[in-house]
């Protein structure tokens, strides 16, 4: 499984806390991982365990490996509870120095769900393939390890909304698939709700209406392809236009109508659940 439509590798500096959480998440989900660590594999809890496939920097101080990870990644995600201090603040400064995308999520100001949506949008917008993850060490924040894992898992699930849906997305021209195209907005929403895993339905239910725009690179394309909107499904297109009082719609607009209706239904039937 891929972490998101773009992420190919996760790296960090190997420290306890956020760094270690990112590496553990990558290992547990078969995502390539790595990153630079201080010479001697130095960390707060001693030597960084051998199971982490990381490289030693030429020197033992933390700042050099921090800069190398910023430089070797396409973007840096920093998670924290509160303002950045110490090494996390340095990470943000180095990202600015090297003109690299950097996103700080203060989990005191954003729920884990809000962070998930913002991070997913940032990854896609910046076309990030190698993601550097940073944040406080465990000795400075005992909650950051679990929070980092939770957020990364939620981003992973949101990225899989399109990737884990039925394989018919890859064969829209199949006559059997065409014969099964839904012919109305209600039919499309019913089928889509049945196809999405429970965690994805719960996640969608917790989105704001504005956040729905972030689903178009994945769920919107899936709807257009699999439900025949881009393959001449005139009945479904007519139903979508009727739902917006006859306004003209292109395939992307029709997919938006279906997503909006799905979201409205899920708001009534699903509550936001913490991703574990």
MOSUL-V546638 format. One record per pair of residues at least 12 apart in sequence whose ideal C-beta (glycine too) atoms are under 6 Angstrom apart, sorted by the first residue. I is the first residue (numbers start at 0). J is the second residue. If there is no record, write none. Layout:
BEGIN
i:I j:J
i:I j:J
END
This chain:
BEGIN
i:2 j:30
i:2 j:155
i:3 j:122
i:3 j:158
i:4 j:158
i:5 j:122
i:5 j:128
i:6 j:130
i:7 j:128
i:8 j:31
i:8 j:129
i:9 j:21
i:9 j:25
i:9 j:30
i:9 j:32
i:9 j:130
i:10 j:33
i:10 j:34
i:10 j:68
i:10 j:72
i:10 j:131
i:11 j:34
i:11 j:132
i:12 j:36
i:12 j:64
i:12 j:65
i:12 j:68
i:13 j:36
i:13 j:42
i:13 j:47
i:13 j:51
i:13 j:53
i:14 j:42
i:14 j:136
i:15 j:43
i:15 j:44
i:15 j:136
i:15 j:137
i:16 j:135
i:16 j:136
i:16 j:137
i:16 j:143
i:16 j:144
i:17 j:78
i:17 j:134
i:17 j:143
i:17 j:147
i:20 j:144
i:20 j:147
i:20 j:148
i:21 j:132
i:22 j:51
i:24 j:148
i:24 j:151
i:33 j:52
i:33 j:53
i:34 j:53
i:34 j:68
i:35 j:54
i:35 j:56
i:35 j:64
i:35 j:67
i:35 j:68
i:36 j:53
i:36 j:64
i:37 j:56
i:37 j:59
i:37 j:61
i:37 j:64
i:38 j:55
i:38 j:56
i:38 j:58
i:38 j:59
i:39 j:59
i:41 j:59
i:43 j:136
i:43 j:138
i:61 j:86
i:65 j:89
i:65 j:90
i:66 j:93
i:68 j:131
i:69 j:93
i:69 j:94
i:69 j:97
i:69 j:99
i:70 j:97
i:72 j:129
i:72 j:131
i:73 j:127
i:73 j:128
i:73 j:129
i:74 j:100
i:74 j:125
i:74 j:127
i:75 j:94
i:75 j:101
i:75 j:131
i:76 j:102
i:76 j:132
i:77 j:90
i:77 j:103
i:77 j:133
i:77 j:134
i:78 j:104
i:78 j:134
i:78 j:147
i:79 j:105
i:79 j:134
i:79 j:135
i:80 j:106
i:80 j:107
i:81 j:107
i:87 j:133
i:87 j:134
i:90 j:133
i:100 j:125
i:102 j:121
i:106 j:146
i:111 j:149
i:111 j:150
i:112 j:205
i:114 j:150
i:115 j:153
i:115 j:154
i:115 j:157
i:116 j:210
i:116 j:213
i:118 j:154
i:119 j:154
i:119 j:157
i:120 j:213
i:123 j:216
i:149 j:274
i:152 j:274
i:153 j:274
i:156 j:198
i:160 j:199
i:160 j:217
i:160 j:218
i:161 j:217
i:161 j:218
i:161 j:221
i:164 j:194
i:164 j:221
i:167 j:225
i:168 j:221
i:168 j:224
i:168 j:225
i:171 j:224
i:171 j:230
i:180 j:226
i:180 j:227
i:180 j:232
i:181 j:226
i:181 j:235
i:182 j:234
i:182 j:235
i:183 j:238
i:184 j:238
i:184 j:239
i:184 j:242
i:184 j:257
i:184 j:260
i:187 j:226
i:187 j:257
i:188 j:260
i:188 j:261
i:191 j:261
i:200 j:265
i:200 j:269
i:201 j:269
i:201 j:272
i:203 j:262
i:203 j:265
i:204 j:265
i:204 j:266
i:204 j:269
i:205 j:271
i:211 j:258
i:211 j:262
i:214 j:258
i:219 j:254
i:222 j:254
i:222 j:257
i:223 j:250
i:223 j:254
i:228 j:250
i:228 j:253
i:229 j:250
i:236 j:253
i:239 j:253
i:239 j:256
i:242 j:256
END
